[in-house]
Amino acid sequence: MSNSCGCEKSLAALVAGVALGYVLFRNLKRLCPASQCCQSKKASFQGLLDQAVKSLGDNVIPPTVAKELIKQPSTLLLDVQDGPCESIGGALNISLGTLPFAADASFADGKFKNARLADNKNQTIVVTCGLGGQALIAGKLLKDYGFTNVKVIAGGNKGYADAGCPMK
């Protein structure tokens, strides 16, 4: 006896679809190797740091080199720590959380930009923070925004102080 509503065909199609999905799932590693699979890469702070270091390359500089750059009047020293923290004298403090707005002269018609930073993408900018991690992320962000001369102090303010450079 034949079923006229087509349930048998629908059920067969569903079973075939589930079976195909299972086969694809079982072979996912062969189809998408872990080194190329976006699902195998989970975001982490260390991952962001690794990307930043790779992007910045030789623009991560030793504290002693930073000390000489900071002496130049045209250099902008940017500290991306949150709130009032011990920093190198003369640093402009823009937290990493607000940097994406402050560095973008065109966002919201410039209402959130920091003119000292956003209006000159060719100036020398030396980025720092407490230990260097946030500065790396900020340096990459600035580079991605088209800033052409971004440097990051290796080790941040701690590295700078440990190298005997004056904080104030």
N, C-alpha and C positions, 0 to 999 in steps of 0.2 A: 504494500500500500504506500502511495507517495504522498508526501506532505506538500500541500499547495501553497503554504505561506512563505516558503523559502528559508525557513529557520535552519534546515540542515546545511544549506549553502553558506549562510551567514556564519554559522558555527564553524564550519570547515575553514572559511576565510579567516576567522578570528584565531583558530588554532594554528593555522599556517603563519599568520602574522606574529603570534607569540613565539612560535618555534624559530622564525627568522630572527626576531629580536634577541632571543637567547643565544643563537649561534653568533650573531654579531657581537654581543656582549662578551661571550667566551673568547672571541678572537680579537678583542679590542687592542691588546698589547701588540699583536702582529700588525694590525691595521694602523695603529697610531702609537709608535714607540714612545716610551716615557720621556725621552729627551726632547721630543717634539710636541708632546701632548700638553695642551693648555690646562687640562684637568690635573696633570701631575705637578704643576707649579703652583704652590700656594704662596700667597703674599706673606711677607714677614719683614720686620724691621731690618734684619740682616740682608734680606734680598734687595731691599731698597738701597741699602748702603753699597752693596756689590754693584748694582746698576749705576749708582752715582759715581763710584770710583772708576768704573769702566768708561763712563761718559766723560768724566773730567780729565782723566789721564794725568798728564804732567802739570795740570793746574791745581793739584793738591800740593801745597808748598810747605817747606819746613818753616818753623816759627822765625828763624833768623832772617830768612828771605822776606817773610811777611813784615818783619820789623822795618826793613829798609823801604819796602813799598808804602807802608803806612806813613812814613816821614814825608812822602811826596804830597803836596797840597791838593793835587787833583785826584788822589785816591780816596774812594769812599770805603770806610770800614763799617761793615754791617754785622751786627750781632743779632742772631735769630732766636735767642732764648726768650722764654715767656717771662714777663714781669721784670721787676728790678732785680738784677743779679750783678755780681762782680763781673766787670768787663774791662776790656782794654780801653784806655782813655781815648775819648773822642769818637767812640763808636755810636753809630745810629742804631737804635734798637727797634727792630720790626720783627715781631714773633713769627715763627715758621707758620703758625696758623693763619696769620693775616697777610703773609707775603704774597700769595697768589693774587690778591686784590691790589695790594700796595705797589706791586711791580708792573701792573698792567695799566698803561695810560689810557687805554680805550674802553675798559670795562665800565659799564654804567656811566658813560660819558666822562670818565676820569674822576668821579666823585670820591672814590676810595683810594686813589693812587697817592703815593708819596713822591712828590716832585723831585726831591734830591735823588731818588732812585730811578723812577720810571721815565723821566724825561731825557735821559742820556744813556742809550744802550751801548755806547762805545767807551764809557769811562772805565777806569780800573776799579773793580770792586773786590775787596778782600772780605770773605765771609768767615765768621767764627760763631762759636756757641760754647757751652760748657766743656764738652769732651770731644767735639768734632763731628759727631754723627748727624745732628740736625743741620749743621753747616754743610755737610756733603749733600744732603737732600735739597737744601736751599740752593746750593751752587748748581746742581743739575737743573732745578726748576728755572733758575735765571738763564742758564744756557739754553734750555728748551724754549724760553721766551724770546730768544734772539740777542741776549746780552753777549757781547763779543770778547770781553776781557775779565772773566770771573776767575778768581783764585780762592782757594779754601785753605785755611790754616790747619795743617795736620795736627790732630790732638786738641784742637780748639783752644780755649783760654787756658786750660790746664797745661797743655803742651807748650803754649807760649810762655807761661810763668815758669814751668819746669826748665825751659831753655834759658832762663835768666833774663828774659825780656821784661821790661817794666809794664805793669798793668795800668798804672795811672801816669 
